[in-house]
């Protein structure tokens, strides 16, 4: 997204604010969605991930209130969100719960919050595996920090966003989505250690472009097998005597059949994906540092195969999309991204071939599945920030 497009997004929420509340907003904030290059279902196993913040985001124009009330209109979703910070209760449209959840988590952590009124809009596709929920959470956290005079700490706010989603909304998510939305860096992916929350910007290989390949199929995390996979990973770690699967080596897993309580075949495969995916993620970061796009692409393909066969979170549409991209000239690698069961794939392509590859991939996917895909080239963007300072 170029500077002009970002200005148009900011102007959209500012104009919406004036129409609904009268007068100008005091500030505007944004928080991006993300695409994960590699490192899937490793974050809640204390492992490594390599996401990048994308140039699609959630925007909020807002103004302080003195009555500890939060009122938010969405330009994209129906029903105004309205609640008091002193009497938070669950109920209402799902998108409201992300706002209330962040307020609950921040107050529960001891932060004194002020109320605000705002207008929210975004262009992160919902349910596509690009972390629209984390973008909302981090934009709302940024808004609360601005009106309440709180310092912005990306790692702390990411943890509070994760707590809001896990404890308030009911999705036992890892830390990756919130962390990259809070701390992304333009032009880079971020290698995140999900145990320590240490992160390292890793530059994208020169002459490459990242494509997001939306299958036009959707999944709901709460109702999906996500929580089941997480429980299987926890069980594998317990049987293997580890705090998390991040602490188990491939050699240790090879002898898991002799472990006390033994691992059944399905749980063994779940653990194998996580352990090998951690290795692939570290190898991918090393490949990026040496600007080896072909090695990075091969690791992405191996990741997809593991997610498809061992972790079993892919889908016929995701498999068709990945195959459609890999069949095109100029594609280094492709894989499903996000929790799975639908949503998006991601591809690494030669920059000069990216637009043509996107069109050919979409055409091939439609021929195979009959579905119309949205395929677009993404830029790596900065994490959550203030677009216009509070007065």
C-alpha positions as semicolon CSV with decimal commas, in nm:
position;residue;x (nm);y (nm);z (nm)
1;X;0,000;0,000;0,000
2;X;0,155;0,331;-0,107
3;X;0,146;0,658;0,088
4;X;-0,155;0,781;-0,106
5;X;-0,357;0,471;-0,021
6;X;-0,264;0,498;0,347
7;X;-0,379;0,859;0,347
8;X;-0,709;0,756;0,190
9;X;-0,762;0,494;0,462
10;X;-0,690;0,747;0,734
11;X;-0,919;1,001;0,569
12;X;-1,198;0,744;0,546
13;X;-1,215;0,695;0,923
14;X;-1,168;1,066;0,992
15;X;-1,456;1,153;0,760
16;X;-1,668;0,881;0,920
17;X;-1,589;1,022;1,262
18;X;-1,701;1,373;1,169
19;X;-2,024;1,237;1,022
20;X;-2,111;1,034;1,333
21;X;-1,976;1,243;1,620
22;X;-1,933;1,596;1,486
23;X;-1,602;1,776;1,504
24;X;-1,261;1,630;1,427
25;X;-1,105;1,326;1,598
26;X;-0,816;1,388;1,834
27;X;-0,605;1,113;1,685
28;X;-0,601;0,819;1,448
29;X;-0,427;0,485;1,494
30;X;-0,366;0,180;1,275
31;X;-0,255;-0,179;1,327
32;X;-0,171;-0,419;1,044
33;X;-0,272;-0,770;0,961
34;X;0,001;-1,020;0,892
35;X;0,105;-1,305;0,671
36;X;0,328;-1,575;0,813
37;X;0,608;-1,677;0,579
38;X;0,683;-1,991;0,779
39;X;0,644;-2,125;1,134
40;X;0,285;-2,245;1,164
41;X;0,132;-2,382;1,486
42;X;0,469;-2,334;1,655
43;X;0,384;-2,020;1,851
44;X;0,172;-2,185;2,119
45;X;0,445;-2,450;2,150
46;X;0,698;-2,182;2,259
47;X;0,866;-2,209;1,919
48;X;0,976;-1,981;1,637
49;X;0,774;-1,795;1,376
50;X;0,864;-1,572;1,081
51;X;0,570;-1,343;0,998
52;X;0,559;-1,003;0,835
53;X;0,311;-0,723;0,892
54;X;0,128;-0,645;0,568
55;X;0,003;-0,326;0,411
56;X;-0,357;-0,404;0,506
57;X;-0,470;-0,277;0,842
58;X;-0,740;-0,171;1,087
59;X;-0,777;0,205;1,133
60;X;-0,948;0,397;1,413
61;X;-1,016;0,770;1,434
62;X;-1,104;0,862;1,792
63;X;-1,159;1,122;2,061
64;X;-1,146;1,103;2,442
65;X;-1,459;1,079;2,655
66;X;-1,485;1,180;3,019
67;X;-1,750;0,925;3,124
68;X;-1,542;0,603;3,097
69;X;-1,760;0,490;2,811
70;X;-1,636;0,345;2,481
71;X;-1,849;0,398;2,168
72;X;-1,723;0,262;1,836
73;X;-1,890;0,265;1,496
74;X;-1,756;0,034;1,226
75;X;-1,771;0,135;0,861
76;X;-1,755;-0,232;0,764
77;X;-1,975;-0,413;1,017
78;X;-2,325;-0,345;1,157
79;X;-2,420;-0,243;1,511
80;X;-2,239;0,017;1,717
81;X;-2,021;-0,113;2,001
82;X;-2,102;0,068;2,326
83;X;-1,989;-0,024;2,680
84;X;-1,868;0,123;3,009
85;X;-1,521;0,036;3,132
86;X;-1,655;-0,024;3,485
87;X;-1,917;-0,280;3,380
88;X;-1,780;-0,500;3,104
89;X;-2,005;-0,789;3,005
90;X;-1,994;-1,042;2,726
91;X;-2,265;-1,038;2,463
92;X;-2,349;-0,881;2,132
93;X;-2,189;-0,903;1,787
94;X;-1,859;-1,089;1,779
95;X;-1,647;-0,792;1,675
96;X;-1,755;-0,610;1,991
97;X;-1,595;-0,883;2,202
98;X;-1,246;-0,800;2,074
99;X;-1,287;-0,441;2,191
100;X;-1,425;-0,540;2,530
101;X;-1,167;-0,814;2,567
102;X;-0,878;-0,573;2,520
103;X;-1,032;-0,330;2,769
104;X;-1,073;-0,614;3,020
105;X;-0,718;-0,744;2,975
106;X;-0,558;-0,400;3,004
107;X;-0,754;-0,309;3,317
108;X;-0,692;-0,651;3,470
109;X;-0,318;-0,586;3,421
110;X;-0,350;-0,265;3,624
111;X;-0,373;-0,003;3,350
112;X;-0,600;0,293;3,422
113;X;-0,803;0,346;3,106
114;X;-1,001;0,640;2,978
115;X;-1,307;0,615;2,758
116;X;-1,320;0,719;2,394
117;X;-1,545;0,736;2,091
118;X;-1,428;0,634;1,749
119;X;-1,486;0,506;1,399
120;X;-1,319;0,186;1,286
121;X;-1,253;0,050;0,938
122;X;-1,016;-0,202;0,786
123;X;-0,911;-0,385;0,473
124;X;-0,776;-0,704;0,634
125;X;-0,999;-0,986;0,500
126;X;-1,194;-1,142;0,788
127;X;-1,141;-1,516;0,841
128;X;-0,871;-1,539;0,576
129;X;-0,584;-1,626;0,810
130;X;-0,435;-1,275;0,794
131;X;-0,507;-1,194;1,159
132;X;-0,788;-0,944;1,130
133;X;-0,865;-1,012;1,497
134;X;-0,511;-0,929;1,611
135;X;-0,520;-0,612;1,399
136;X;-0,838;-0,504;1,578
137;X;-0,691;-0,590;1,917
138;X;-0,369;-0,396;1,860
139;X;-0,550;-0,097;1,708
140;X;-0,781;-0,085;2,011
141;X;-0,486;-0,123;2,251
142;X;-0,307;0,161;2,068
143;X;-0,620;0,374;2,101
144;X;-0,645;0,309;2,475
145;X;-0,277;0,392;2,521
146;X;-0,318;0,722;2,338
147;X;-0,623;0,850;2,526
148;X;-0,500;0,715;2,862
149;X;-0,144;0,849;2,841
150;X;0,014;0,501;2,852
151;X;0,351;0,419;2,696
152;X;0,330;0,181;2,401
153;X;0,513;-0,145;2,478
154;X;0,473;-0,382;2,180
155;X;0,551;-0,702;2,369
156;X;0,329;-0,618;2,667
157;X;0,036;-0,513;2,449
158;X;0,076;-0,822;2,234
159;X;0,051;-1,040;2,545
160;X;-0,259;-0,853;2,662
161;X;-0,417;-0,890;2,318
162;X;-0,346;-1,262;2,327
163;X;-0,501;-1,281;2,674
164;X;-0,810;-1,098;2,551
165;X;-0,854;-1,342;2,264
166;X;-0,789;-1,651;2,475
167;X;-0,973;-1,558;2,796
168;X;-1,247;-1,323;2,675
169;X;-1,322;-1,429;2,318
170;X;-1,245;-1,797;2,373
171;X;-0,976;-1,872;2,111
172;X;-0,660;-2,025;2,258
173;X;-0,430;-1,844;2,018
174;X;-0,053;-1,817;2,029
175;X;0,137;-1,490;2,057
176;X;0,252;-1,451;1,695
177;X;-0,040;-1,258;1,550
178;X;-0,051;-0,990;1,816
179;X;0,328;-0,961;1,830
180;X;0,380;-0,898;1,460
181;X;0,085;-0,655;1,447
182;X;0,237;-0,465;1,738
183;X;0,604;-0,474;1,636
184;X;0,631;-0,525;1,259
185;X;0,900;-0,349;1,058
186;X;0,872;-0,222;0,701
187;X;1,071;-0,424;0,447
188;X;1,131;-0,709;0,690
189;X;0,983;-1,021;0,835
190;X;1,025;-1,069;1,210
191;X;1,185;-1,381;1,355
192;X;1,006;-1,417;1,687
193;X;1,102;-1,644;1,973
194;X;0,756;-1,710;2,116
195;X;0,896;-1,807;2,456
196;X;1,111;-1,503;2,529
197;X;0,933;-1,268;2,284
198;X;1,274;-1,164;2,156
199;X;1,251;-1,067;1,792
200;X;1,490;-0,999;1,507
201;X;1,404;-0,817;1,184
202;X;1,504;-1,028;0,885
203;X;1,516;-0,860;0,541
204;X;1,317;-1,002;0,254
205;X;1,547;-1,133;-0,022
206;X;1,622;-0,865;-0,281
207;X;1,422;-0,899;-0,602
208;X;1,138;-1,094;-0,441
209;X;0,773;-1,021;-0,370
210;X;0,525;-1,180;-0,131
211;X;0,184;-1,280;-0,266
212;X;-0,122;-1,344;-0,051
213;X;-0,347;-1,604;-0,216
214;X;-0,699;-1,590;-0,074
215;X;-0,891;-1,911;-0,149
216;X;-1,227;-1,742;-0,079
217;X;-1,299;-2,014;0,179
218;X;-1,335;-1,929;0,547
219;X;-1,305;-2,100;0,883
220;X;-1,401;-2,009;1,238
221;X;-1,122;-2,078;1,486
222;X;-1,346;-2,131;1,788
223;X;-1,547;-2,396;1,603
224;X;-1,255;-2,553;1,419
225;X;-1,004;-2,819;1,521
226;X;-0,755;-2,553;1,636
227;X;-0,810;-2,615;2,006
228;X;-0,791;-2,991;1,946
229;X;-0,450;-2,955;1,779
230;X;-0,328;-2,747;2,068
231;X;-0,438;-3,010;2,318
232;X;-0,259;-3,280;2,117
233;X;0,062;-3,078;2,126
234;X;0,031;-3,027;2,501
235;X;-0,018;-3,400;2,550
236;X;0,286;-3,482;2,338
237;X;0,502;-3,247;2,542
238;X;0,381;-3,401;2,869
239;X;0,448;-3,756;2,753
240;X;0,794;-3,654;2,635
241;X;0,868;-3,483;2,967
242;X;0,908;-3,137;2,815
243;X;0,766;-2,797;2,903
244;X;0,675;-2,748;2,537
245;X;0,749;-2,915;2,204
246;X;1,006;-2,643;2,138
247;X;1,228;-2,833;2,384
248;X;1,203;-3,168;2,202
249;X;1,455;-3,262;1,934
250;X;1,388;-3,474;1,628
251;X;1,608;-3,745;1,784
252;X;1,402;-3,748;2,104
253;X;1,081;-3,773;1,904
254;X;1,219;-4,070;1,711
255;X;1,220;-4,267;2,036
256;X;0,877;-4,150;2,145
257;X;0,728;-4,495;2,095
258;X;0,919;-4,604;2,404
259;X;0,814;-4,304;2,614
260;X;0,600;-4,361;2,925
261;X;0,237;-4,355;2,822
262;X;0,350;-4,369;2,457
263;X;0,231;-4,138;2,184
264;X;-0,040;-4,260;1,954
265;X;0,025;-4,223;1,582
266;X;-0,184;-3,908;1,539
267;X;-0,024;-3,725;1,833
268;X;0,319;-3,835;1,711
269;X;0,254;-3,675;1,372
270;X;0,131;-3,355;1,533
271;X;0,452;-3,333;1,735
272;X;0,666;-3,413;1,431
273;X;0,520;-3,118;1,244
274;X;0,594;-2,873;1,525
275;X;0,948;-2,996;1,581
276;X;1,044;-2,996;1,213
277;X;0,865;-2,665;1,155
278;X;1,079;-2,498;1,419
279;X;1,388;-2,622;1,237
280;X;1,253;-2,498;0,903
281;X;1,177;-2,156;1,048
282;X;1,530;-2,103;1,176
283;X;1,667;-2,230;0,845
284;X;1,438;-1,991;0,659
285;X;1,566;-1,692;0,856
286;X;1,922;-1,797;0,775
287;X;1,833;-1,827;0,406
288;X;1,686;-1,477;0,410
289;X;1,996;-1,331;0,572
290;X;2,207;-1,471;0,289
291;X;1,944;-1,361;0,032
292;X;1,877;-1,717;-0,085
293;X;1,523;-1,699;-0,222
294;X;1,532;-2,052;-0,365
295;X;1,620;-2,207;-0,029
296;X;1,346;-2,006;0,140
297;X;1,095;-2,120;-0,123
298;X;1,187;-2,487;-0,077
299;X;1,139;-2,458;0,298
300;X;0,794;-2,305;0,242
301;X;0,693;-2,602;0,026
302;X;0,819;-2,847;0,290
303;X;0,618;-2,657;0,552
304;X;0,298;-2,692;0,350
305;X;0,351;-3,064;0,305
306;X;0,399;-3,107;0,680
307;X;0,088;-2,901;0,759
308;X;-0,109;-3,104;0,505
309;X;0,011;-3,452;0,601
310;X;0,125;-3,443;0,965
311;X;-0,077;-3,161;1,120
312;X;-0,376;-3,207;0,887
313;X;-0,493;-2,846;0,884
314;X;-0,489;-2,781;0,513
315;X;-0,791;-2,816;0,284
316;X;-0,855;-2,915;-0,079
317;X;-0,881;-2,546;-0,170
318;X;-0,556;-2,453;0,004
319;X;-0,379;-2,746;-0,162
320;X;-0,514;-2,640;-0,501
321;X;-0,403;-2,281;-0,446
322;X;-0,051;-2,384;-0,346
323;X;-0,024;-2,614;-0,648
324;X;-0,158;-2,342;-0,878
325;X;0,113;-2,101;-0,761
326;X;0,396;-2,356;-0,776
327;X;0,305;-2,441;-1,137
328;X;0,375;-2,083;-1,249
329;X;0,709;-1,950;-1,370
330;X;0,872;-1,715;-1,123
331;X;0,738;-1,881;-0,805
332;X;1,006;-1,981;-0,554
333;X;0,768;-2,147;-0,308
334;X;0,419;-2,146;-0,160
335;X;0,237;-2,277;0,146
336;X;-0,086;-2,241;0,338
337;X;-0,065;-1,972;0,604
338;X;-0,262;-1,911;0,921
339;X;-0,439;-2,169;1,133
340;X;-0,566;-2,357;0,831
341;X;-0,896;-2,522;0,732
342;X;-0,948;-2,239;0,480
343;X;-0,832;-1,885;0,425
344;X;-0,506;-1,795;0,253
345;X;-0,183;-1,931;0,116
346;X;0,136;-1,730;0,072
347;X;0,388;-1,741;-0,211
348;X;0,738;-1,604;-0,266
349;X;0,790;-1,485;-0,622
350;X;1,033;-1,300;-0,843
351;X;0,938;-0,935;-0,806
352;X;0,934;-0,870;-1,182
353;X;0,697;-1,165;-1,237
354;X;0,472;-1,105;-0,936
355;X;0,173;-0,937;-1,100
356;X;0,162;-1,181;-1,391
357;X;0,207;-1,474;-1,154
358;X;-0,082;-1,350;-0,941
359;X;-0,314;-1,339;-1,243
360;X;-0,209;-1,681;-1,371
361;X;-0,241;-1,839;-1,027
362;X;-0,593;-1,702;-0,982
363;X;-0,693;-1,829;-1,328
364;X;-0,549;-2,175;-1,262
365;X;-0,717;-2,197;-0,921
366;X;-1,053;-2,104;-1,070
367;X;-1,015;-2,368;-1,341
368;X;-0,941;-2,636;-1,081
369;X;-1,193;-2,539;-0,811
370;X;-1,451;-2,316;-0,977
371;X;-1,383;-2,052;-0,711
372;X;-1,277;-1,693;-0,763
373;X;-0,963;-1,612;-0,568
374;X;-0,826;-1,279;-0,453
375;X;-0,452;-1,269;-0,516
376;X;-0,247;-0,961;-0,435
377;X;0,110;-0,853;-0,385
378;X;0,186;-0,736;-0,029
379;X;0,452;-0,510;0,116
380;X;0,601;-0,556;0,462
381;X;0,479;-0,270;0,683
382;X;0,546;-0,125;1,027
383;X;0,348;-0,244;1,328
384;X;0,078;-0,060;1,521
385;X;0,123;0,314;1,530
386;X;-0,033;0,657;1,560
387;X;-0,124;0,821;1,232
388;X;-0,226;1,150;1,395
389;X;-0,124;1,238;1,751
390;X;-0,380;1,314;2,021
391;X;-0,420;1,686;2,082
